[in-house]
Amino acid sequence: MSKRILVLSPHPDDDVIGMGGTIALNVQNNVFVEVVYVTNGYGSVRGRGFDAYSRDEFIKIREREAIESLKIISNGRKNIAHRFLGISSAQIKSDPEIFAGRLTEIIKKNKFEEIYMPHLNDRHPTHIAVSSAARSLVEDLGGDYEVWGYETWNPIPFDGDIKYVDISDYIEKKEKAINAHKSQCAVKDFVAGIIAKNKYNAIYADINSPVRVQFAEIFQKMF
């Protein structure tokens, strides 16, 4: 196992929404993937049927959903790991040093070659706070990292230094993994939205060439 990648997920579902297919592809190819769930997800909107849970109960629900989602993605393979930092969204914005300290420790203990996070034009405020802090930290640490932004709320424009990953073989797995986040899929049909975007990426990736893939995830080089 020669390659290691780090995926920063601001909430316990952004990883599979933004790059579930790419995670599945890497795990299948014997790449080690570590997913770090930055916030505890308590501040997210609750779907119908989840409003009666206490703070601690809801946090545990979101953790269980994330673990189940990764089980679907990994398909029993052992080269994937996860950790929950348990930071609140408010803390990320008011005291980013808490996150920076934890992330520094993680990066220094591992030899990651690629680091993924939401791209900087994402409009969710927590996503922006996480990615801005993480990008600055990784840049300050130095090292030979490739840092890529993935899509969640806002599309990545078709310009600049971008890459497409063919996830056609993993689209059903991605759909099931997103659906494992029942508390969030009860709020919005995230599956329909992001799968449609992955289809769009595949069709419109190249103006002049015929479509050769069915679904693709897009990433923007951050440095």
HELIX and SHEET records of a PDB file:
HELIX    1   1 ASP A   14  GLN A   28  1                                  15    
HELIX    2   2 ARG A   55  SER A   74  1                                  20    
HELIX    3   3 SER A   89  SER A   94  1                                   6    
HELIX    4   4 PRO A   96  LYS A  109  1                                  14    
HELIX    5   5 PRO A  125  LEU A  141  1                                  17    
HELIX    6   6 SER A  168  TYR A  170  5                                   3    
HELIX    7   7 ILE A  171  ASN A  179  1                                   9    
HELIX    8   8 LYS A  182  CYS A  185  1                                   4    
HELIX    9   9 PHE A  190  TYR A  204  1                                  15    
SHEET    1   A 7 ILE A  80  ILE A  87  0                                        
SHEET    2   A 7 PHE A  32  THR A  39  1                                        
SHEET    3   A 7 ARG A   4  SER A   9  1                                        
SHEET    4   A 7 GLU A 114  PRO A 118  1                                        
SHEET    5   A 7 GLU A 146  TYR A 150  1                                        
SHEET    6   A 7 ALA A 216  LYS A 221 -1                                        
SHEET    7   A 7 ILE A 162  ASP A 166 -1                                        
END                                                                             
